[in-house]
Every structure is written in C-alpha cells, then in structure tokens.
Amino acid sequence: MGIARGKTTGLIAVAALLALSVSPLAAQDRPIRQGSVEIILGRYDMNEPRFDAVYPKGGLLAGLGASAAIVSNLNLYLEAKYWHREGALTFSKEKTTLRLVPISIGARFIVPLGIINPYAGAGGDLYFYYEDNPIGTTANSAAGIHVMGGVYIRPAQRVPLMINLKVKYTWARTAQGGFDIQLGGLEYAGGLAFAF
C-alpha cells in the first residue's frame, strides 16, 4: 500500500512539473533563466530559550547562494551562511561564543510577474555549530528542514541584477549535554542576485 501511494505521489509531482512548464506562467520572461549567484545579508533568531538566556537575541547573518533552473520557473538552490554570537554564561557570567554555519539546499518555484517575482520553496539543512566557553568546547552538526518565501525584485528587464527579499524558518534539532536543543529559527534576509 505504501509503495503504491509513493508511486502515485511521484507521478502527481512529475505531472505538476510538466503542467507548470507548459502553463502561461512559463511563457513569461523568467527572472532566472539558467541560474544565479547571490550575496545574502540578514538577521537570524534561533528558537531556543536556553540560548536566549545566554546570547543576545538575533544577529547578523551573511552568506552566499547559488541556484540552477530545473524546469521553467522551478529552481534548485544552495546557500551557505555564517552566524556568530557572543554572550555570558548564566551563573558565572564568563564569556561564551557560538558560531553557526548553516548550509541549505532546496527547490523553489518563482512566479514570473515582471518587476516583482514572488517565490516559495522548501528543502533540507545541515547546521555546523561550534560553542566555546570555560565549561567546554562543542563542535558538531545537525540536520534540519526549512520552508521559505520571498520576492525577487527586478528593476530593469535588461539588467541581470535583482534584489531578493525573503523569510525562512528552519527546524534543526540536536542533543547536547543531555538536552534537546533547537538550532533552527527564523531568518529574514535581503540579497543582491546576479542572474544568468
């Protein structure tokens, strides 16, 4: 029963992709014809109360992204970012440092509307993290999933530069010191994309 359901779901997904590639949306001028390279700057808020007690909330997130067109307006994307926070341990107030390097891969569908091109996507994540303080040093990784939505703003049709505004939420859990920790959270970012 499960295999038949999986095959049915797969056939529906393939049919939907083919339908989207021949739909009127596919005839629009695609914002990303083959691929893109992007500089990303934003803010990241980890959804973990234990970290909120030690580290200041939020923080600058910076990284690079790349995408490749699969079918019509469906793109695969890859992003690598860096996030760094410094705080103070709860009782001793000694310095502690946390570094995250999230790597995300996924697929998104872009609706080509001309100047404003909204999109939605989802995918998987691998979070590398490093925490250092007088209690000890931890270096590890955790897998996660994410959903995201955003908009590409293309001010000039003949210029391959676009502004990307997006919101993304990630779920990435790990265990440390006998505690279950949520490394994922809310990200909102802007970027400058070069499309080709």
C-alpha positions as CSV (number, residue, x, y, z in Angstrom):
1,M,0.0,0.0,0.0
2,G,2.8,2.4,0.9
3,I,4.8,1.8,-2.3
4,A,1.7,2.4,-4.4
5,R,1.0,5.6,-2.6
6,G,4.6,6.7,-3.1
7,K,4.4,6.0,-6.8
8,T,1.1,7.9,-7.1
9,T,2.6,10.9,-5.3
10,G,5.7,10.8,-7.5
11,L,3.5,10.6,-10.7
12,I,1.4,13.6,-9.5
13,A,4.6,15.6,-8.8
14,V,6.0,14.9,-12.3
15,A,2.7,15.8,-13.9
16,A,2.5,19.0,-11.9
17,L,6.0,20.0,-13.0
18,L,5.2,19.3,-16.7
19,A,2.0,21.3,-16.3
20,L,3.8,24.2,-14.9
21,S,6.4,24.1,-17.6
22,V,3.7,24.5,-20.3
23,S,1.4,26.8,-18.4
24,P,1.0,30.5,-19.3
25,L,3.4,31.3,-16.4
26,A,6.2,29.5,-18.3
27,A,5.7,31.8,-21.2
28,Q,6.6,34.9,-19.1
29,D,10.1,36.2,-19.1
30,R,11.7,34.0,-16.5
31,P,13.6,36.0,-13.8
32,I,16.3,33.3,-13.6
33,R,16.9,31.6,-17.0
34,Q,19.7,29.3,-16.1
35,G,21.0,30.2,-12.7
36,S,22.0,32.9,-10.2
37,V,24.8,33.8,-7.8
38,E,23.7,35.8,-4.7
39,I,25.1,37.8,-1.8
40,I,22.9,37.4,1.3
41,L,22.7,39.6,4.4
42,G,20.0,39.2,7.1
43,R,19.1,38.5,10.6
44,Y,18.7,35.1,12.4
45,D,16.8,34.4,15.5
46,M,17.4,31.0,17.0
47,N,14.3,29.4,18.5
48,E,15.9,28.0,21.7
49,P,15.1,29.5,25.2
50,R,18.3,28.2,26.8
51,F,20.4,30.1,24.2
52,D,18.2,33.2,24.7
53,A,19.3,33.3,28.4
54,V,23.0,33.3,27.4
55,Y,23.3,35.1,24.0
56,P,21.7,38.3,22.8
57,K,18.7,37.7,20.5
58,G,19.1,37.9,16.8
59,G,22.3,38.8,15.0
60,L,23.7,39.4,11.5
61,L,23.7,36.5,9.1
62,A,25.9,36.7,6.0
63,G,26.5,34.3,3.2
64,L,26.4,33.3,-0.5
65,G,23.8,31.5,-2.5
66,A,23.6,29.9,-6.0
67,S,20.7,28.5,-8.0
68,A,20.1,26.5,-11.2
69,A,16.9,26.3,-13.2
70,I,15.5,22.8,-13.5
71,V,12.2,23.2,-15.4
72,S,10.6,26.5,-16.4
73,N,10.5,28.5,-13.1
74,L,11.5,25.7,-10.8
75,N,15.0,26.3,-9.3
76,L,17.3,24.3,-7.2
77,Y,19.2,26.5,-4.7
78,L,22.2,26.1,-2.4
79,E,23.1,28.6,0.4
80,A,26.0,28.7,2.8
81,K,25.8,31.3,5.6
82,Y,27.7,32.3,8.8
83,W,26.2,33.5,12.2
84,H,28.2,34.5,15.3
85,R,27.1,35.4,18.8
86,E,28.9,36.2,22.0
87,G,27.3,36.1,25.4
88,A,27.8,35.4,29.1
89,L,27.2,32.1,31.0
90,T,24.1,32.3,33.2
91,F,25.7,31.8,36.6
92,S,29.4,32.7,36.2
93,K,28.9,35.5,33.6
94,E,32.0,34.2,31.8
95,K,32.3,34.8,28.1
96,T,30.9,32.2,25.7
97,T,30.9,32.2,21.9
98,L,28.6,30.4,19.4
99,R,29.2,30.1,15.7
100,L,26.7,28.5,13.2
101,V,27.4,27.6,9.6
102,P,24.0,26.6,8.1
103,I,24.1,25.0,4.6
104,S,20.8,24.8,2.9
105,I,19.7,23.0,-0.3
106,G,16.2,23.0,-1.7
107,A,13.8,23.8,-4.6
108,R,11.6,26.9,-5.1
109,F,9.0,27.9,-7.6
110,I,9.2,31.5,-8.9
111,V,6.1,33.2,-10.3
112,P,7.3,35.5,-13.1
113,L,5.3,38.7,-13.0
114,G,7.8,41.2,-14.4
115,I,9.3,43.6,-11.9
116,I,8.1,41.6,-8.8
117,N,8.5,37.8,-8.9
118,P,7.3,36.0,-5.7
119,Y,8.5,32.5,-4.8
120,A,8.1,29.7,-2.3
121,G,10.3,26.8,-1.6
122,A,11.4,24.1,0.9
123,G,14.4,21.9,1.5
124,G,17.0,20.4,3.8
125,D,19.7,21.9,6.0
126,L,23.0,20.9,7.6
127,Y,23.9,23.1,10.6
128,F,27.6,23.1,11.7
129,Y,28.0,24.7,15.1
130,Y,30.8,25.5,17.4
131,E,30.4,26.7,21.0
132,D,33.4,27.7,23.2
133,N,33.3,28.7,26.9
134,P,35.2,27.9,30.2
135,I,32.8,24.9,30.7
136,G,34.0,23.3,27.4
137,T,34.1,23.3,23.7
138,T,31.5,21.7,21.4
139,A,31.8,21.2,17.7
140,N,29.1,19.2,15.9
141,S,26.4,19.2,13.2
142,A,22.7,18.8,13.0
143,A,20.3,18.1,10.1
144,G,17.1,20.0,9.6
145,I,14.4,21.1,7.2
146,H,13.1,24.6,6.1
147,V,10.3,26.4,4.3
148,M,10.7,29.9,2.8
149,G,9.0,32.5,0.8
150,G,10.2,35.7,-0.8
151,V,10.2,38.0,-3.8
152,Y,12.8,38.8,-6.4
153,I,12.6,42.5,-7.5
154,R,13.9,43.1,-11.0
155,P,14.0,46.9,-11.6
156,A,15.3,46.6,-15.2
157,Q,14.5,43.8,-17.6
158,R,17.8,44.1,-19.5
159,V,20.0,44.2,-16.4
160,P,20.7,40.8,-14.8
161,L,20.8,42.2,-11.2
162,M,17.8,41.5,-8.9
163,I,17.0,42.3,-5.2
164,N,15.9,39.3,-3.2
165,L,13.8,39.7,0.0
166,K,12.9,36.5,1.9
167,V,11.7,34.9,5.1
168,K,12.8,31.4,6.1
169,Y,12.0,29.2,9.0
170,T,14.2,26.2,9.9
171,W,13.7,23.2,12.2
172,A,17.1,21.7,13.2
173,R,17.4,19.7,16.5
174,T,20.5,18.4,18.2
175,A,21.3,16.9,21.6
176,Q,24.0,18.4,23.8
177,G,24.7,17.6,27.5
178,G,21.5,15.5,27.8
179,F,19.3,18.4,26.5
180,D,17.4,18.5,23.2
181,I,18.3,21.8,21.5
182,Q,16.6,23.6,18.6
183,L,19.3,25.3,16.4
184,G,16.7,26.3,13.9
185,G,14.7,29.5,13.9
186,L,13.5,32.5,11.9
187,E,15.6,34.1,9.2
188,Y,14.8,37.2,7.3
189,A,17.2,38.5,4.7
190,G,17.9,40.6,1.7
191,G,20.3,39.8,-1.1
192,L,21.7,41.0,-4.4
193,A,21.4,38.3,-7.1
194,F,23.2,38.2,-10.4
195,A,21.0,36.1,-12.8
196,F,22.3,34.4,-15.9
